Amino acid sequence: MTCPACDLANKGELTGSYQANCDECTARQFANGIDLFNARKAGEMTPEYVAILQKVWGDDWEAGHERVKAWVKKKGKK
Ligand SMILES: [Zn+2]
């Protein structure tokens, strides 16, 4: 499930737009977010980071984390 903003981001284009109802946009936002930054700095899943994942993906939060990581990788390629 993607949206025009994700399509742009997928092509490696910078986009500052996020669609509220798009899971991929949410993952993209988390990839750029402070909670992931802190978790990576700490070298572990912080309670704050797990909390935002659970808020969006519920019991599937680990799958959500995989999506966030995928966006981090894409970002790193640039
Ligand atoms: Zn999207």
N, CA, C, O and the ligand as a Tripos MOL2 file, in Angstrom:
@<TRIPOS>MOLECULE
protein
  313   311    79     0     0
PROTEIN
NO_CHARGES

@<TRIPOS>ATOM
      1 N           0.8370   -1.1930    0.0000 N.3       1 MET1
      2 CA          0.0000    0.0000    0.0000 C.3       1 MET1
      3 C           0.8740    1.2470    0.0000 C.2       1 MET1
      4 O           1.5770    1.5280    0.9710 O.2       1 MET1
      5 N           0.8220    1.9790   -1.0870 N.am      2 THR2
      6 CA          1.5910    3.2120   -1.1450 C.3       2 THR2
      7 C           0.7090    4.3630   -1.5900 C.2       2 THR2
      8 O          -0.4780    4.1870   -1.8620 O.2       2 THR2
      9 N           1.3020    5.5330   -1.6600 N.am      3 CYS3
     10 CA          0.5920    6.7310   -2.0770 C.3       3 CYS3
     11 C           1.5450    7.5490   -2.9500 C.2       3 CYS3
     12 O           2.7150    7.1870   -3.0650 O.2       3 CYS3
     13 N           1.0890    8.6280   -3.5610 N.am      4 PRO4
     14 CA          1.9840    9.4200   -4.4230 C.3       4 PRO4
     15 C           3.2500    9.8820   -3.7110 C.2       4 PRO4
     16 O           4.3180    9.9130   -4.3210 O.2       4 PRO4
     17 N           3.1530   10.2340   -2.4560 N.am      5 ALA5
     18 CA          4.3280   10.7030   -1.7160 C.3       5 ALA5
     19 C           5.3480    9.5730   -1.5630 C.2       5 ALA5
     20 O           6.5530    9.8010   -1.6750 O.2       5 ALA5
     21 N           4.8610    8.3560   -1.3080 N.am      6 CYS6
     22 CA          5.7510    7.2000   -1.1740 C.3       6 CYS6
     23 C           6.3730    6.8380   -2.5160 C.2       6 CYS6
     24 O           7.5390    6.4470   -2.5760 O.2       6 CYS6
     25 N           5.6050    6.9660   -3.5860 N.am      7 ASP7
     26 CA          6.1510    6.6890   -4.9150 C.3       7 ASP7
     27 C           7.3380    7.5890   -5.1950 C.2       7 ASP7
     28 O           8.3640    7.1350   -5.7030 O.2       7 ASP7
     29 N           7.2030    8.8530   -4.8670 N.am      8 LEU8
     30 CA          8.2990    9.8020   -5.0480 C.3       8 LEU8
     31 C           9.5000    9.4000   -4.2070 C.2       8 LEU8
     32 O          10.6310    9.3790   -4.6930 O.2       8 LEU8
     33 N           9.2490    9.0840   -2.9520 N.am      9 ALA9
     34 CA         10.3250    8.7130   -2.0410 C.3       9 ALA9
     35 C          11.0070    7.4320   -2.5210 C.2       9 ALA9
     36 O          12.2200    7.2740   -2.3860 O.2       9 ALA9
     37 N          10.2110    6.5230   -3.0800 N.am     10 ASN10
     38 CA         10.7460    5.2700   -3.6060 C.3      10 ASN10
     39 C          11.7160    5.5180   -4.7490 C.2      10 ASN10
     40 O          12.6930    4.7890   -4.9180 O.2      10 ASN10
     41 N          11.4380    6.5460   -5.5270 N.am     11 LYS11
     42 CA         12.3170    6.8890   -6.6400 C.3      11 LYS11
     43 C          13.5320    7.6620   -6.1660 C.2      11 LYS11
     44 O          14.3760    8.0650   -6.9670 O.2      11 LYS11
     45 N          13.6140    7.8630   -4.8800 N.am     12 GLY12
     46 CA         14.7780    8.5610   -4.3420 C.3      12 GLY12
     47 C          14.6350   10.0620   -4.3350 C.2      12 GLY12
     48 O          15.6000   10.7920   -4.1140 O.2      12 GLY12
     49 N          13.4160   10.5170   -4.5810 N.am     13 GLU13
     50 CA         13.2030   11.9570   -4.5620 C.3      13 GLU13
     51 C          12.8420   12.4020   -3.1600 C.2      13 GLU13
     52 O          12.1080   11.7280   -2.4370 O.2      13 GLU13
     53 N          13.3630   13.5280   -2.8070 N.am     14 LEU14
     54 CA         13.0620   14.0610   -1.4900 C.3      14 LEU14
     55 C          11.6260   14.5420   -1.4600 C.2      14 LEU14
     56 O          11.1920   15.3030   -2.3250 O.2      14 LEU14
     57 N          10.9100   14.0990   -0.4760 N.am     15 THR15
     58 CA          9.5580   14.5990   -0.3220 C.3      15 THR15
     59 C           9.2860   14.8570    1.1430 C.2      15 THR15
     60 O           9.5870   14.0330    2.0070 O.2      15 THR15
     61 N           8.7220   15.9970    1.4000 N.am     16 GLY16
     62 CA          8.4090   16.3310    2.7890 C.3      16 GLY16
     63 C           6.9710   16.0220    3.1200 C.2      16 GLY16
     64 O           6.4790   16.3500    4.1990 O.2      16 GLY16
     65 N           6.2850   15.3700    2.1530 N.am     17 SER17
     66 CA          4.8660   15.1530    2.4100 C.3      17 SER17
     67 C           4.5810   13.7370    2.8770 C.2      17 SER17
     68 O           5.1650   12.7690    2.3900 O.2      17 SER17
     69 N           3.6850   13.6450    3.8170 N.am     18 TYR18
     70 CA          3.2690   12.3650    4.3800 C.3      18 TYR18
     71 C           1.7500   12.3100    4.3750 C.2      18 TYR18
     72 O           1.0870   13.2620    4.7860 O.2      18 TYR18
     73 N           1.2020   11.2010    3.9120 N.am     19 GLN19
     74 CA         -0.2490   11.0290    3.9430 C.3      19 GLN19
     75 C          -0.6420   10.3960    5.2780 C.2      19 GLN19
     76 O          -0.0280    9.4290    5.7280 O.2      19 GLN19
     77 N          -1.6570   10.9520    5.8870 N.am     20 ALA20
     78 CA         -2.0320   10.5250    7.2370 C.3      20 ALA20
     79 C          -2.4600    9.0660    7.2960 C.2      20 ALA20
     80 O          -2.2100    8.3870    8.2910 O.2      20 ALA20
     81 N          -3.1050    8.5760    6.2340 N.am     21 ASN21
     82 CA         -3.6420    7.2140    6.2970 C.3      21 ASN21
     83 C          -2.7680    6.1850    5.6040 C.2      21 ASN21
     84 O          -3.2170    5.0760    5.3130 O.2      21 ASN21
     85 N          -1.5250    6.5470    5.3390 N.am     22 CYS22
     86 CA         -0.6360    5.6390    4.6330 C.3      22 CYS22
     87 C           0.3890    5.0390    5.5940 C.2      22 CYS22
     88 O           1.1720    5.7620    6.2100 O.2      22 CYS22
     89 N           0.3750    3.7100    5.7160 N.am     23 ASP23
     90 CA          1.3050    3.0180    6.6200 C.3      23 ASP23
     91 C           2.7550    3.2630    6.2370 C.2      23 ASP23
     92 O           3.6260    3.4170    7.0930 O.2      23 ASP23
     93 N           2.9940    3.2940    4.9250 N.am     24 GLU24
     94 CA          4.3650    3.5020    4.4640 C.3      24 GLU24
     95 C           4.8590    4.8960    4.8240 C.2      24 GLU24
     96 O           6.0200    5.0760    5.1920 O.2      24 GLU24
     97 N           3.9760    5.8770    4.7160 N.am     25 CYS25
     98 CA          4.3400    7.2340    5.1260 C.3      25 CYS25
     99 C           4.6850    7.2710    6.6060 C.2      25 CYS25
    100 O           5.6430    7.9250    7.0170 O.2      25 CYS25
    101 N           3.9030    6.5700    7.3910 N.am     26 THR26
    102 CA          4.1610    6.5250    8.8200 C.3      26 THR26
    103 C           5.5300    5.9030    9.0830 C.2      26 THR26
    104 O           6.3020    6.4010    9.9030 O.2      26 THR26
    105 N           5.8230    4.8070    8.3790 N.am     27 ALA27
    106 CA          7.1280    4.1550    8.5400 C.3      27 ALA27
    107 C           8.2450    5.1010    8.1180 C.2      27 ALA27
    108 O           9.3000    5.1580    8.7480 O.2      27 ALA27
    109 N           7.9940    5.8460    7.0350 N.am     28 ARG28
    110 CA          8.9750    6.7970    6.5330 C.3      28 ARG28
    111 C           9.2400    7.8910    7.5610 C.2      28 ARG28
    112 O          10.3760    8.3130    7.7760 O.2      28 ARG28
    113 N           8.1620    8.3320    8.1810 N.am     29 GLN29
    114 CA          8.2640    9.3750    9.1910 C.3      29 GLN29
    115 C           9.0730    8.8710   10.4030 C.2      29 GLN29
    116 O           9.9180    9.5840   10.9430 O.2      29 GLN29
    117 N           8.7930    7.6410   10.8060 N.am     30 PHE30
    118 CA          9.5230    7.0680   11.9390 C.3      30 PHE30
    119 C          10.9990    6.9070   11.5930 C.2      30 PHE30
    120 O          11.8680    7.0660   12.4510 O.2      30 PHE30
    121 N          11.2740    6.5890   10.3220 N.am     31 ALA31
    122 CA         12.6620    6.4150    9.8980 C.3      31 ALA31
    123 C          13.4530    7.7120   10.0830 C.2      31 ALA31
    124 O          14.6680    7.6870   10.2760 O.2      31 ALA31
    125 N          12.7510    8.8350   10.0220 N.am     32 ASN32
    126 CA         13.3880   10.1350   10.1980 C.3      32 ASN32
    127 C          13.1920   10.6880   11.6000 C.2      32 ASN32
    128 O          13.6440   11.7910   11.9090 O.2      32 ASN32
    129 N          12.5200    9.9210   12.4420 N.am     33 GLY33
    130 CA         12.0830   10.4490   13.7330 C.3      33 GLY33
    131 C          13.0960   10.3340   14.8530 C.2      33 GLY33
    132 O          14.0720    9.5880   14.7740 O.2      33 GLY33
    133 N          12.8330   11.0880   15.8810 N.am     34 ILE34
    134 CA         13.7230   11.1640   17.0410 C.3      34 ILE34
    135 C          13.7310    9.8610   17.8260 C.2      34 ILE34
    136 O          14.7550    9.4960   18.4050 O.2      34 ILE34
    137 N          12.6030    9.1530   17.8550 N.am     35 ASP35
    138 CA         12.5380    7.9290   18.6610 C.3      35 ASP35
    139 C          13.4390    6.8380   18.0930 C.2      35 ASP35
    140 O          14.0990    6.1160   18.8410 O.2      35 ASP35
    141 N          13.4640    6.7230   16.7760 N.am     36 LEU36
    142 CA         14.3670    5.7480   16.1660 C.3      36 LEU36
    143 C          15.8170    6.1890   16.3730 C.2      36 LEU36
    144 O          16.6910    5.3750   16.6730 O.2      36 LEU36
    145 N          16.0510    7.4730   16.2100 N.am     37 PHE37
    146 CA         17.3930    8.0290   16.4120 C.3      37 PHE37
    147 C          17.9070    7.6530   17.7990 C.2      37 PHE37
    148 O          19.0360    7.1860   17.9470 O.2      37 PHE37
    149 N          17.0740    7.8600   18.8050 N.am     38 ASN38
    150 CA         17.4680    7.5400   20.1760 C.3      38 ASN38
    151 C          17.6910    6.0440   20.3680 C.2      38 ASN38
    152 O          18.6190    5.6270   21.0610 O.2      38 ASN38
    153 N          16.8240    5.2380   19.7420 N.am     39 ALA39
    154 CA         16.9330    3.7840   19.8820 C.3      39 ALA39
    155 C          18.2430    3.2920   19.2640 C.2      39 ALA39
    156 O          18.9200    2.4250   19.8180 O.2      39 ALA39
    157 N          18.5850    3.8640   18.1040 N.am     40 ARG40
    158 CA         19.8310    3.4540   17.4520 C.3      40 ARG40
    159 C          21.0310    3.8930   18.2670 C.2      40 ARG40
    160 O          22.0250    3.1730   18.3630 O.2      40 ARG40
    161 N          20.9360    5.0700   18.8510 N.am     41 LYS41
    162 CA         22.0180    5.5790   19.6850 C.3      41 LYS41
    163 C          22.2110    4.6720   20.9010 C.2      41 LYS41
    164 O          23.3340    4.3800   21.3120 O.2      41 LYS41
    165 N          21.0800    4.2350   21.4640 N.am     42 ALA42
    166 CA         21.1330    3.3730   22.6450 C.3      42 ALA42
    167 C          21.5160    1.9440   22.2620 C.2      42 ALA42
    168 O          21.9340    1.1570   23.1110 O.2      42 ALA42
    169 N          21.3690    1.6130   20.9640 N.am     43 GLY43
    170 CA         21.6870    0.2630   20.5130 C.3      43 GLY43
    171 C          20.6450   -0.7600   20.9000 C.2      43 GLY43
    172 O          20.9330   -1.9550   20.9540 O.2      43 GLY43
    173 N          19.4350   -0.3030   21.1710 N.am     44 GLU44
    174 CA         18.3620   -1.2240   21.5460 C.3      44 GLU44
    175 C          17.0070   -0.5900   21.2770 C.2      44 GLU44
    176 O          16.9160    0.6090   21.0150 O.2      44 GLU44
    177 N          15.9520   -1.3990   21.3430 N.am     45 MET45
    178 CA         14.6010   -0.8830   21.1890 C.3      45 MET45
    179 C          14.2310   -0.1520   22.4700 C.2      45 MET45
    180 O          14.0610   -0.7780   23.5160 O.2      45 MET45
    181 N          14.1080    1.1380   22.3990 N.am     46 THR46
    182 CA         13.7060    1.8820   23.5920 C.3      46 THR46
    183 C          12.2000    1.7580   23.7810 C.2      46 THR46
    184 O          11.4700    1.5380   22.8150 O.2      46 THR46
    185 N          11.7300    1.8970   25.0190 N.am     47 PRO47
    186 CA         10.2830    1.8220   25.2680 C.3      47 PRO47
    187 C           9.5180    2.8610   24.4540 C.2      47 PRO47
    188 O           8.4030    2.5950   24.0050 O.2      47 PRO47
    189 N          10.1060    4.0430   24.2600 N.am     48 GLU48
    190 CA          9.4410    5.1010   23.4890 C.3      48 GLU48
    191 C           9.2510    4.6770   22.0360 C.2      48 GLU48
    192 O           8.1940    4.8870   21.4420 O.2      48 GLU48
    193 N          10.2980    4.0760   21.4800 N.am     49 TYR49
    194 CA         10.2320    3.6610   20.0780 C.3      49 TYR49
    195 C           9.2250    2.5200   19.9010 C.2      49 TYR49
    196 O           8.4250    2.5260   18.9650 O.2      49 TYR49
    197 N           9.2760    1.5450   20.8100 N.am     50 VAL50
    198 CA          8.3130    0.4360   20.7410 C.3      50 VAL50
    199 C           6.8900    0.9690   20.8870 C.2      50 VAL50
    200 O           5.9610    0.4700   20.2520 O.2      50 VAL50
    201 N           6.7310    1.9890   21.7310 N.am     51 ALA51
    202 CA          5.3940    2.5410   21.9720 C.3      51 ALA51
    203 C           4.8000    3.1510   20.7040 C.2      51 ALA51
    204 O           3.6210    2.9460   20.4170 O.2      51 ALA51
    205 N           5.6130    3.9090   19.9300 N.am     52 ILE52
    206 CA          5.0440    4.5130   18.7160 C.3      52 ILE52
    207 C           4.7520    3.4440   17.6770 C.2      52 ILE52
    208 O           3.8020    3.5660   16.9040 O.2      52 ILE52
    209 N           5.5760    2.3830   17.6570 N.am     53 LEU53
    210 CA          5.3140    1.2840   16.7170 C.3      53 LEU53
    211 C           4.0140    0.5840   17.0770 C.2      53 LEU53
    212 O           3.2010    0.2690   16.2080 O.2      53 LEU53
    213 N           3.8270    0.3440   18.3780 N.am     54 GLN54
    214 CA          2.6240   -0.3620   18.8290 C.3      54 GLN54
    215 C           1.3710    0.4680   18.5970 C.2      54 GLN54
    216 O           0.2930   -0.0710   18.3460 O.2      54 GLN54
    217 N           1.5240    1.7830   18.6840 N.am     55 LYS55
    218 CA          0.3870    2.6670   18.4820 C.3      55 LYS55
    219 C          -0.1470    2.5100   17.0570 C.2      55 LYS55
    220 O          -1.3560    2.5740   16.8370 O.2      55 LYS55
    221 N           0.7440    2.3080   16.0990 N.am     56 VAL56
    222 CA          0.3430    2.2130   14.6980 C.3      56 VAL56
    223 C           0.0370    0.7710   14.2960 C.2      56 VAL56
    224 O          -0.9900    0.5000   13.6750 O.2      56 VAL56
    225 N           0.9370   -0.1570   14.6560 N.am     57 TRP57
    226 CA          0.8230   -1.5270   14.1540 C.3      57 TRP57
    227 C           0.3340   -2.5310   15.2010 C.2      57 TRP57
    228 O           0.1520   -3.7070   14.8850 O.2      57 TRP57
    229 N           0.1200   -2.0860   16.4330 N.am     58 GLY58
    230 CA         -0.3680   -3.0010   17.4630 C.3      58 GLY58
    231 C           0.5680   -4.1780   17.6690 C.2      58 GLY58
    232 O           1.7780   -4.0020   17.8070 O.2      58 GLY58
    233 N          -0.0050   -5.4010   17.6900 N.am     59 ASP59
    234 CA          0.7960   -6.6040   17.9130 C.3      59 ASP59
    235 C           1.7800   -6.8550   16.7780 C.2      59 ASP59
    236 O           2.7320   -7.6230   16.9230 O.2      59 ASP59
    237 N           1.5420   -6.2070   15.6640 N.am     60 ASP60
    238 CA          2.4110   -6.3620   14.4930 C.3      60 ASP60
    239 C           3.5790   -5.3760   14.4990 C.2      60 ASP60
    240 O           4.2010   -5.1390   13.4630 O.2      60 ASP60
    241 N           3.8680   -4.8140   15.6460 N.am     61 TRP61
    242 CA          4.8490   -3.7160   15.6910 C.3      61 TRP61
    243 C           6.2220   -4.1230   15.1590 C.2      61 TRP61
    244 O           6.9660   -3.2880   14.6460 O.2      61 TRP61
    245 N           6.5550   -5.4090   15.2840 N.am     62 GLU62
    246 CA          7.8630   -5.8320   14.7800 C.3      62 GLU62
    247 C           7.9080   -5.7500   13.2500 C.2      62 GLU62
    248 O           8.9370   -5.4150   12.6630 O.2      62 GLU62
    249 N           6.7770   -6.0620   12.6220 N.am     63 ALA63
    250 CA          6.6840   -5.9170   11.1700 C.3      63 ALA63
    251 C           6.8050   -4.4440   10.7980 C.2      63 ALA63
    252 O           7.4280   -4.0980    9.7940 O.2      63 ALA63
    253 N           6.2150   -3.5930   11.6020 N.am     64 GLY64
    254 CA          6.3300   -2.1550   11.3780 C.3      64 GLY64
    255 C           7.7680   -1.7010   11.4650 C.2      64 GLY64
    256 O           8.2200   -0.8750   10.6730 O.2      64 GLY64
    257 N           8.4810   -2.2440   12.4280 N.am     65 HIS65
    258 CA          9.8940   -1.9010   12.5950 C.3      65 HIS65
    259 C          10.6960   -2.2940   11.3550 C.2      65 HIS65
    260 O          11.6170   -1.5860   10.9480 O.2      65 HIS65
    261 N          10.3330   -3.4370   10.7610 N.am     66 GLU66
    262 CA         11.0090   -3.8690    9.5280 C.3      66 GLU66
    263 C          10.7790   -2.8430    8.4150 C.2      66 GLU66
    264 O          11.6880   -2.5520    7.6370 O.2      66 GLU66
    265 N           9.5730   -2.3020    8.3420 N.am     67 ARG67
    266 CA          9.2680   -1.3050    7.3120 C.3      67 ARG67
    267 C          10.0550   -0.0290    7.5520 C.2      67 ARG67
    268 O          10.5550    0.5970    6.6160 O.2      67 ARG67
    269 N          10.1570    0.3440    8.8110 N.am     68 VAL68
    270 CA         10.9440    1.5410    9.1360 C.3      68 VAL68
    271 C          12.4010    1.3220    8.7190 C.2      68 VAL68
    272 O          13.0350    2.2000    8.1330 O.2      68 VAL68
    273 N          12.9160    0.1220    9.0380 N.am     69 LYS69
    274 CA         14.3150   -0.1780    8.6980 C.3      69 LYS69
    275 C          14.5370   -0.1320    7.1850 C.2      69 LYS69
    276 O          15.5870    0.3080    6.7160 O.2      69 LYS69
    277 N          13.5330   -0.5940    6.4280 N.am     70 ALA70
    278 CA         13.6500   -0.5760    4.9720 C.3      70 ALA70
    279 C          13.8010    0.8600    4.4710 C.2      70 ALA70
    280 O          14.5700    1.1240    3.5470 O.2      70 ALA70
    281 N          13.0670    1.7790    5.0830 N.am     71 TRP71
    282 CA         13.1720    3.1870    4.6780 C.3      71 TRP71
    283 C          14.5090    3.7700    5.0970 C.2      71 TRP71
    284 O          15.0830    4.5950    4.3860 O.2      71 TRP71
    285 N          15.0000    3.3470    6.2380 N.am     72 VAL72
    286 CA         16.3140    3.8330    6.6880 C.3      72 VAL72
    287 C          17.3690    3.4260    5.6660 C.2      72 VAL72
    288 O          18.2520    4.2120    5.3250 O.2      72 VAL72
    289 N          17.2680    2.1840    5.1800 N.am     73 LYS73
    290 CA         18.2170    1.6860    4.1830 C.3      73 LYS73
    291 C          18.1380    2.5090    2.9020 C.2      73 LYS73
    292 O          19.1640    2.8980    2.3430 O.2      73 LYS73
    293 N          16.9190    2.7720    2.4390 N.am     74 LYS74
    294 CA         16.7440    3.5540    1.2140 C.3      74 LYS74
    295 C          17.3430    4.9310    1.3760 C.2      74 LYS74
    296 O          17.9820    5.4600    0.4670 O.2      74 LYS74
    297 N          17.1300    5.4960    2.5290 N.am     75 LYS75
    298 CA         17.6440    6.8270    2.8090 C.3      75 LYS75
    299 C          19.1780    6.8190    2.7680 C.2      75 LYS75
    300 O          19.8170    7.7510    2.2790 O.2      75 LYS75
    301 N          19.7440    5.7190    3.3080 N.am     76 GLY76
    302 CA         21.1910    5.6190    3.3820 C.3      76 GLY76
    303 C          21.8640    5.5580    2.0310 C.2      76 GLY76
    304 O          23.0320    5.9180    1.8830 O.2      76 GLY76
    305 N          21.0900    5.0840    1.0190 N.am     77 LYS77
    306 CA         21.6640    4.9410   -0.3150 C.3      77 LYS77
    307 C          21.9230    6.2780   -0.9850 C.2      77 LYS77
    308 O          22.7810    6.4050   -1.8590 O.2      77 LYS77
    309 N          21.1670    7.2580   -0.5570 N.am     78 LYS78
    310 CA         21.3060    8.5560   -1.2170 C.3      78 LYS78
    311 C          22.6280    9.2400   -0.9340 C.2      78 LYS78
    312 O          22.8720   10.3400   -1.4300 O.2      78 LYS78
    313 ZN          2.6660    6.9930    1.6580 Zn       79 ZN79
@<TRIPOS>BOND
     1     1     2 1
     2     2     3 1
     3     3     4 2
     4     3     5 am
     5     5     6 1
     6     6     7 1
     7     7     8 2
     8     7     9 am
     9     9    10 1
    10    10    11 1
    11    11    12 2
    12    11    13 am
    13    13    14 1
    14    14    15 1
    15    15    16 2
    16    15    17 am
    17    17    18 1
    18    18    19 1
    19    19    20 2
    20    19    21 am
    21    21    22 1
    22    22    23 1
    23    23    24 2
    24    23    25 am
    25    25    26 1
    26    26    27 1
    27    27    28 2
    28    27    29 am
    29    29    30 1
    30    30    31 1
    31    31    32 2
    32    31    33 am
    33    33    34 1
    34    34    35 1
    35    35    36 2
    36    35    37 am
    37    37    38 1
    38    38    39 1
    39    39    40 2
    40    39    41 am
    41    41    42 1
    42    42    43 1
    43    43    44 2
    44    43    45 am
    45    45    46 1
    46    46    47 1
    47    47    48 2
    48    47    49 am
    49    49    50 1
    50    50    51 1
    51    51    52 2
    52    51    53 am
    53    53    54 1
    54    54    55 1
    55    55    56 2
    56    55    57 am
    57    57    58 1
    58    58    59 1
    59    59    60 2
    60    59    61 am
    61    61    62 1
    62    62    63 1
    63    63    64 2
    64    63    65 am
    65    65    66 1
    66    66    67 1
    67    67    68 2
    68    67    69 am
    69    69    70 1
    70    70    71 1
    71    71    72 2
    72    71    73 am
    73    73    74 1
    74    74    75 1
    75    75    76 2
    76    75    77 am
    77    77    78 1
    78    78    79 1
    79    79    80 2
    80    79    81 am
    81    81    82 1
    82    82    83 1
    83    83    84 2
    84    83    85 am
    85    85    86 1
    86    86    87 1
    87    87    88 2
    88    87    89 am
    89    89    90 1
    90    90    91 1
    91    91    92 2
    92    91    93 am
    93    93    94 1
    94    94    95 1
    95    95    96 2
    96    95    97 am
    97    97    98 1
    98    98    99 1
    99    99   100 2
   100    99   101 am
   101   101   102 1
   102   102   103 1
   103   103   104 2
   104   103   105 am
   105   105   106 1
   106   106   107 1
   107   107   108 2
   108   107   109 am
   109   109   110 1
   110   110   111 1
   111   111   112 2
   112   111   113 am
   113   113   114 1
   114   114   115 1
   115   115   116 2
   116   115   117 am
   117   117   118 1
   118   118   119 1
   119   119   120 2
   120   119   121 am
   121   121   122 1
   122   122   123 1
   123   123   124 2
   124   123   125 am
   125   125   126 1
   126   126   127 1
   127   127   128 2
   128   127   129 am
   129   129   130 1
   130   130   131 1
   131   131   132 2
   132   131   133 am
   133   133   134 1
   134   134   135 1
   135   135   136 2
   136   135   137 am
   137   137   138 1
   138   138   139 1
   139   139   140 2
   140   139   141 am
   141   141   142 1
   142   142   143 1
   143   143   144 2
   144   143   145 am
   145   145   146 1
   146   146   147 1
   147   147   148 2
   148   147   149 am
   149   149   150 1
   150   150   151 1
   151   151   152 2
   152   151   153 am
   153   153   154 1
   154   154   155 1
   155   155   156 2
   156   155   157 am
   157   157   158 1
   158   158   159 1
   159   159   160 2
   160   159   161 am
   161   161   162 1
   162   162   163 1
   163   163   164 2
   164   163   165 am
   165   165   166 1
   166   166   167 1
   167   167   168 2
   168   167   169 am
   169   169   170 1
   170   170   171 1
   171   171   172 2
   172   171   173 am
   173   173   174 1
   174   174   175 1
   175   175   176 2
   176   175   177 am
   177   177   178 1
   178   178   179 1
   179   179   180 2
   180   179   181 am
   181   181   182 1
   182   182   183 1
   183   183   184 2
   184   183   185 am
   185   185   186 1
   186   186   187 1
   187   187   188 2
   188   187   189 am
   189   189   190 1
   190   190   191 1
   191   191   192 2
   192   191   193 am
   193   193   194 1
   194   194   195 1
   195   195   196 2
   196   195   197 am
   197   197   198 1
   198   198   199 1
   199   199   200 2
   200   199   201 am
   201   201   202 1
   202   202   203 1
   203   203   204 2
   204   203   205 am
   205   205   206 1
   206   206   207 1
   207   207   208 2
   208   207   209 am
   209   209   210 1
   210   210   211 1
   211   211   212 2
   212   211   213 am
   213   213   214 1
   214   214   215 1
   215   215   216 2
   216   215   217 am
   217   217   218 1
   218   218   219 1
   219   219   220 2
   220   219   221 am
   221   221   222 1
   222   222   223 1
   223   223   224 2
   224   223   225 am
   225   225   226 1
   226   226   227 1
   227   227   228 2
   228   227   229 am
   229   229   230 1
   230   230   231 1
   231   231   232 2
   232   231   233 am
   233   233   234 1
   234   234   235 1
   235   235   236 2
   236   235   237 am
   237   237   238 1
   238   238   239 1
   239   239   240 2
   240   239   241 am
   241   241   242 1
   242   242   243 1
   243   243   244 2
   244   243   245 am
   245   245   246 1
   246   246   247 1
   247   247   248 2
   248   247   249 am
   249   249   250 1
   250   250   251 1
   251   251   252 2
   252   251   253 am
   253   253   254 1
   254   254   255 1
   255   255   256 2
   256   255   257 am
   257   257   258 1
   258   258   259 1
   259   259   260 2
   260   259   261 am
   261   261   262 1
   262   262   263 1
   263   263   264 2
   264   263   265 am
   265   265   266 1
   266   266   267 1
   267   267   268 2
   268   267   269 am
   269   269   270 1
   270   270   271 1
   271   271   272 2
   272   271   273 am
   273   273   274 1
   274   274   275 1
   275   275   276 2
   276   275   277 am
   277   277   278 1
   278   278   279 1
   279   279   280 2
   280   279   281 am
   281   281   282 1
   282   282   283 1
   283   283   284 2
   284   283   285 am
   285   285   286 1
   286   286   287 1
   287   287   288 2
   288   287   289 am
   289   289   290 1
   290   290   291 1
   291   291   292 2
   292   291   293 am
   293   293   294 1
   294   294   295 1
   295   295   296 2
   296   295   297 am
   297   297   298 1
   298   298   299 1
   299   299   300 2
   300   299   301 am
   301   301   302 1
   302   302   303 1
   303   303   304 2
   304   303   305 am
   305   305   306 1
   306   306   307 1
   307   307   308 2
   308   307   309 am
   309   309   310 1
   310   310   311 1
   311   311   312 2
@<TRIPOS>SUBSTRUCTURE
     1 MET1         2 RESIDUE 1 A MET
     2 THR2         6 RESIDUE 1 A THR
     3 CYS3        10 RESIDUE 1 A CYS
     4 PRO4        14 RESIDUE 1 A PRO
     5 ALA5        18 RESIDUE 1 A ALA
     6 CYS6        22 RESIDUE 1 A CYS
     7 ASP7        26 RESIDUE 1 A ASP
     8 LEU8        30 RESIDUE 1 A LEU
     9 ALA9        34 RESIDUE 1 A ALA
    10 ASN10       38 RESIDUE 1 A ASN
    11 LYS11       42 RESIDUE 1 A LYS
    12 GLY12       46 RESIDUE 1 A GLY
    13 GLU13       50 RESIDUE 1 A GLU
    14 LEU14       54 RESIDUE 1 A LEU
    15 THR15       58 RESIDUE 1 A THR
    16 GLY16       62 RESIDUE 1 A GLY
    17 SER17       66 RESIDUE 1 A SER
    18 TYR18       70 RESIDUE 1 A TYR
    19 GLN19       74 RESIDUE 1 A GLN
    20 ALA20       78 RESIDUE 1 A ALA
    21 ASN21       82 RESIDUE 1 A ASN
    22 CYS22       86 RESIDUE 1 A CYS
    23 ASP23       90 RESIDUE 1 A ASP
    24 GLU24       94 RESIDUE 1 A GLU
    25 CYS25       98 RESIDUE 1 A CYS
    26 THR26      102 RESIDUE 1 A THR
    27 ALA27      106 RESIDUE 1 A ALA
    28 ARG28      110 RESIDUE 1 A ARG
    29 GLN29      114 RESIDUE 1 A GLN
    30 PHE30      118 RESIDUE 1 A PHE
    31 ALA31      122 RESIDUE 1 A ALA
    32 ASN32      126 RESIDUE 1 A ASN
    33 GLY33      130 RESIDUE 1 A GLY
    34 ILE34      134 RESIDUE 1 A ILE
    35 ASP35      138 RESIDUE 1 A ASP
    36 LEU36      142 RESIDUE 1 A LEU
    37 PHE37      146 RESIDUE 1 A PHE
    38 ASN38      150 RESIDUE 1 A ASN
    39 ALA39      154 RESIDUE 1 A ALA
    40 ARG40      158 RESIDUE 1 A ARG
    41 LYS41      162 RESIDUE 1 A LYS
    42 ALA42      166 RESIDUE 1 A ALA
    43 GLY43      170 RESIDUE 1 A GLY
    44 GLU44      174 RESIDUE 1 A GLU
    45 MET45      178 RESIDUE 1 A MET
    46 THR46      182 RESIDUE 1 A THR
    47 PRO47      186 RESIDUE 1 A PRO
    48 GLU48      190 RESIDUE 1 A GLU
    49 TYR49      194 RESIDUE 1 A TYR
    50 VAL50      198 RESIDUE 1 A VAL
    51 ALA51      202 RESIDUE 1 A ALA
    52 ILE52      206 RESIDUE 1 A ILE
    53 LEU53      210 RESIDUE 1 A LEU
    54 GLN54      214 RESIDUE 1 A GLN
    55 LYS55      218 RESIDUE 1 A LYS
    56 VAL56      222 RESIDUE 1 A VAL
    57 TRP57      226 RESIDUE 1 A TRP
    58 GLY58      230 RESIDUE 1 A GLY
    59 ASP59      234 RESIDUE 1 A ASP
    60 ASP60      238 RESIDUE 1 A ASP
    61 TRP61      242 RESIDUE 1 A TRP
    62 GLU62      246 RESIDUE 1 A GLU
    63 ALA63      250 RESIDUE 1 A ALA
    64 GLY64      254 RESIDUE 1 A GLY
    65 HIS65      258 RESIDUE 1 A HIS
    66 GLU66      262 RESIDUE 1 A GLU
    67 ARG67      266 RESIDUE 1 A ARG
    68 VAL68      270 RESIDUE 1 A VAL
    69 LYS69      274 RESIDUE 1 A LYS
    70 ALA70      278 RESIDUE 1 A ALA
    71 TRP71      282 RESIDUE 1 A TRP
    72 VAL72      286 RESIDUE 1 A VAL
    73 LYS73      290 RESIDUE 1 A LYS
    74 LYS74      294 RESIDUE 1 A LYS
    75 LYS75      298 RESIDUE 1 A LYS
    76 GLY76      302 RESIDUE 1 A GLY
    77 LYS77      306 RESIDUE 1 A LYS
    78 LYS78      310 RESIDUE 1 A LYS
    79 ZN79       313 GROUP 0 **** ****
